[in-house]
């Protein structure tokens, strides 16, 4: 059987792929595996604003209660709130029902351990193994040993209080636009910024169960870019559906992506002597402009493969405290154990206020190089052809020589589709367009010969 867990929990179309039956089994197996040997374990459960969240919550919680665990349901909260509150409440595990930035028909279930970290592969595999063995080893207590459901309505207040305590100043005088993606941040983000005394303008904070991420939030920045200029705001901040990501817009309506935000944070932390080993952890997909900009600031980078879990792994392994992705998924290990969009947002505003500079001025450390992505559709068993074929290898070398250190070639086989992605960066958009196209065509031709 194929692996049930993807890079961010179990995800699929709600009610066909991610069914209530599967949610029940995940609740049962997850509670059992994560709390073995604990007397009356406690598991936190939160969700985003999707219509299918309530259906899946009922099933998941039934599974948790059926093994004698206590389920603390905190309602609609950001994913990072679950990571934080699991630690704060001394819970044995946390679960978030969300499909993050995906459209409304999808949903997902992701677990956190007692320390607020996403699960390691081997623990996810153990949960899957228990499910595939028909939950035979899972106990079914009776009478007073069945679990109890508790509803906690204070979660948002607790999370907002923690967010506010991460900054040392108020944000009065700062005019901020927030795009809540009609998702999990719609209460917490507005509450936090208002309590920090910012002048707050809000869009997409009216979730109806089906409008999450719909032409809004960090995956659709156009509305916020217009809104910031129209309202004369100092900056705009956009979250995704579960608010573990944040992207920004400067006062002129320009997009400030995760690469630029990370550069601002890295420079700021370095200036305070707080950037561990002067190193930022990022993925290979970050723009080369980020690496060139950080070189000038004498800040080192550690690169991982794509996925926030790999960024986090590297940070924990080496003790680094700042990392993230171009998508705005940024991890401050000094404060939280996962990407935290609201934390990213308030820290960015703190730096703007403290330095008395615009976001545009602060983010000009990075000049993003033009980028192009071409896909070569090839059979799954030929995905590594670019590593072994001499003609392809020599063409890559030729292109790298043309780019001469001011650009790069990155080839990534897709994990889910029969294709290879050819990404080029360089100073001249027309030049890299034609180079990427010809390289993708060569890979296609050789793989399908």
N, C-alpha and C positions, 0 to 999 in steps of 0.2 A: 504494500500500500504506500502511496506517496506521502510525503511529509505534510502533516496537517497545519503546522505552524509556519508562517512566512516570516519575512524580516521584521514584522511588527504584529505578532500575535496571529490569531485565526481570523481570516477575513473572507467575505464573499457576499453574494447577493442575499439579503435577508429574506428568510422564509422559503428559499429554494436551496441555496448552498449552505448558508448559515441558518439552520433551522432551530426552532425551539427545542427539538429533541437533542440536537448536538449541543446546544447551550446548557441543557440539563446535565448531559454527560460531562461537559467541561467543568461545570460547577461541582459535580460529584468527584470527578477524578482530580481536578485542580485542588479542591479543598483537602482531599486525602493526601496527595503527594506533598503539598506545601506545608501541611501541619501535622505530619506523622509524629506521634509521640507527644503531642501537645494536648493537655486536658482542656476541654472546651475552647477550641481555637476561635479567633475573631478575624473575620475577613471583611474588608471595606469594599463597597461596590458603588461605582459612579457611572455616569453616562453623558453623552452629548445630547443634542436636541432632536435627533432623528426620530421619526414616528415609530420605527421598529424597535427603538430602545426599550420601551416599556414591555413589549412582548418578550424580548430576550432577557430582560431583567427578571421577570417573573420566573422564567424557566431556569435561569442561572442560579437564582437565589434558592429555588426549590432543591436544586442539586446540592448546594452548599448546606442547607438545613438538614438534608437527608443523611448526611454523615455526622450530624451532631455539632456542626460548627455554628457560630453566631454570625449572621450577616448584618453589617452596619451599612444601611443604604443612605447615601448622602445626596442622591438626586443628580441634577445637572451641574457638573463642575468640570473645569479643564483637566485634561490628563495629568499635568504636573501637580495638580492639587491632590490627586490620589497618591502619587509618589511621595509627596510631602506628608500628607495626613496619615499614611500607613505607618510612617516612623513616629509621628507625633502621638498617635493613639496607641502606640505599641501593639499594633495589629500583627497578625501572623502572615498576612498577605493582603494585597489590594487587587481589585479587578476594575478595568475601565471598559465600558461598552461603547465603542466608537470605531468609525472607519476613517478618522482623521480628515484628510483633504478630499477624500473620494465623494462622488455624487450620492444622493440620498438613498438610492436603492441598495447601496452596500452598507454593511455594518461589520463590526469586528469585536473580538474579545481579547484583551491583552492583560496578562497577569504581571504583578510586581511582587517581589519577595519582601520579607519583613524589613529589609533595609531600604526599600523603595527602588530597587533596581529591576529592570526587565529581566526575565528569566534567561539563564544560560541554555544553550541548545540541548544539553543532556537532560535537564529538568523537563523541558518541553517534550522531549522524546519519551521520557518516563510517563508523562501525563497521557501522551498518545498511546503508549503501550498498554496502560491500564484500561483505556477506552476500548482498544482493539481486543482485549481479553474479556470483553463484556462486563467490565467492572467487578469481576469475580472476587478480587481481593479486598474490595471496598466494604467496610462495615455498614450495617443498616441498624443503628440503635433504635430502641423503642421507648415508649413511655416518656418519662421526664428527661431522657437523654437525647431526644430529638432537638435540633437546633432552633434558635429563636431569631426572628427578624426584628431589627431595631431601626427606626428612622431617625436620622440626625439632621436637623435643619440648620445647624450652626457651621457647617463645613465651609461655606463661602466666606463667612466672617473670619474664620480661623485662617483660611488661605490668604485673604486680603491683608490681614494683620501681618502675616509673615512677609508678604510682598513689600508692604510699606516699611517694614523693619530692615529691608536690604538696602535702603537708600538713607543718606544722612541729611538730606535737605528737602524742603517742600518744593513743589513745582509751580508755585504762584508766579504769575506773569508769563507762563508758557501756554500758548494756544495750541491745543492738540486735537487732531481728528482721529477717531477710532473707527475701524471697520471690523465689526465683530463676527462677520461671516454667517450671521444668523445661527451661530453655533454656541459652543460651551462657554465662551468668554463673555456672553452678552450681559451678564450681571456683574461678574467679578471684575472685568476690565474697567467698566464705567465707574463702579464703586471705588476701586483703588485710585483711579486718576482724580476723581472728585475729592476723595478724602486727602489726597496729596496736594490739593488746592490748585490743580491745573484748571485752565479754562477749556472745558471739554465739549467737542462736537462729535456726534455719533451717527453712524449709518449702519444699516443691516444688523439691528439689535432687536428685531421682532420675529423670533423663530415661530414657525407654524407647524413644524414637524417635517415639512417637505422642501423648505427653501434653504436649507443648510448648504453652504458653498456655492449656491446658485448665482453665477455671474458676480460673485463678491468674495471678499476675503483675500488671503495671500495668494490664491491661484488665479485671481482675476483682479488686477490692481487698477484697471482703467478708471473705475468710478471714483476711487479714493484719490487718484492723481488729479482728476478734475475738481473734486470737492475741496481739497486742500488749497488750491489756487483760488477757487470761488469764495471760500470763507476767510482767506487771508491767514491761514494757520502757519505756525512755525514748522510743523511737521505732521505727517500722518502715519499711523501704525495699523497694520492689517494682520489679523490672526487667521489661522485655518480652523476647520470645524471643531477640533478638540483643543485648540489653543496651545499646542506644544511648539508651534512655529510663529515667527513674527517677521514681517518685512516692513520696510519704511519708505516714506516719500518725503523728499525735502520741500522747502517752502516754495520752490519753483515748479513743483509737480514732477520732479525726476524720481525714478525708482532707485531706491537704495537697497540692494539685495543683501543676502546673507554674507557674501564675501566682504562687502564693504563694511557691514555692521561688525563682523568679526575683527576686521582691521582696526576699527575705531576702539573696540574693547581691548584688543591686544596692546595697542599703543598706550592707552590709558592705564592699564594694569602695569605695564612695564614702567611707566613714569612714576608709579607709586611703589615700585619694587615688589609688586604682588603677582607678576606673571611667572609661574614656576618655570625655571630654566629658560626664561625668555622664549617660550615655545607655544605656538598655536597648533592644535591638531585639526586637520581638515581632510577632506577626501580628494582623490585624484581628479574629481570633476570640478573643483574650484577653478576659477579663471586664472590664467597665468598672470594676469594683471595683479592679482592678490599676492602671489609669490614675489613678483618684481617689486611691488610697493613695500612689502615687509622687509625685503633685503635692504632697502634704503634706510629703514628704521632699525636695522640690525636685530630683527626679530626672526627667530628660526621657525620652521614649520615641520611637522611630522605628518606624512600623508598616509591615509588608509584607503581601503576599497570603499565603494559607495554604500552608504547605510549608516544611520546614526549609531546603531549598536556597535559597529566596528570602531567608530570614533570614540565611543565611551570605553570600549575594551582597551584601546591604546592609552587613553587617559588614566584608567585605573592601574594598568600594568606599569606605566612609567611615572605615575604621580602627577601628571599635568592637571591644570585646573581650568583650562579654557579650550573649547573645541566646538566644531559644528559643520554645517553644510550650507551651500549656496542657497538652498531652499528656505533658509531662515530658522532652521532647527539648531539652536545654539545651547550648549551645555556649560553651565557654570558650576563646577563640582564643589566650589566653596559654599554654595547655597542649596542646590538641588541635584538629584540623581538622574535627571532626564532633561530633555529639551523643555524649556519653559518660556512660552511666548510672552506672558505678562511680565515675567522677570526681565527678559530681554528689553521689553518696551520701557519699563521704568528706569532701568540702568542706563539706557541710551539717553533718556531725558535728563537724568542726573548729570551725565557727562556734558551735555549741551549747556545745561544751566551753570555747572561749575566752571566750565571753560569760557562761558559767555561767547560762544561761537555758533554759527548755524550748522545744521547737519551737513549741508553741502560743503562747507569749509572743512569740517572734521573728516568727511568721507573721501576727500580728494587724495588721500594716501593711495587709493587704488584707481588706476585708469584701466577699466576693463578692455581687454583686447577683443576685437571682432571674433566671433565664434561661428562655426558651421557644423551641422550634424547631418550625416548621410547614412542611410541604412542599406546594408547589402543583405538581401534575403538569401539564405543558404541552408542546406540541410543541417540538422542538429549535430550529426556526427562529424561535420566539417568545420565546426566553430573555431577550432584552433589552427586553421590552415595558415593564418597570417604569421604564426610562430614557426612554421616548418617549411613554407614554400619560399624558395630562394628569390624568385622574381618579385614576389610581394615584399620580401624583406629588403631587397635592394631599392625598390621604389620608395619605401618608407624612409630609408637612409637618404635618398635623393631629395625628398621633400624636406626632411629635417635640415639638410644642408642649405636649401633655398631659404628656409625660415631663419637660419643662422642665429639661434639663441633668443630670437624675439618672437617665438611662437612654438607650437609643438603639435605632435600627432598623438592621439590617444585612441586606441582601439579596444572596444569592450563587447564581448559576446553577451547577448541578452540572456538573462536567467530564465525567462518565461516564454520567449518566442524564437522561431528558427531564423535568427538574424544576428548580424554583427553591426555594431554602431561605430561609425568612423567619425571622430571628432577632431577638427583642426582649429587651432587658434593662430592668429597672426595679425600683422598690422594692416594688411590690405584685404578688405572683404572680398573683392572680385577674384583676387589671386587664390585665396584659400577656398572659395566656392569651387573654382575649377579644379584645384588640386584634390579636394575631398571627393568630388564627383568622379574623377578619373580613378582614384584609389579604390573607392567603393565598387566601381564597375570592374576593376581588375580582380578584386576579391570575389565578386559574384561570378565572374567568368571562370576563374580557376576552380572555385568550389563546386560549380555546376557542370564542369567539363565532363 
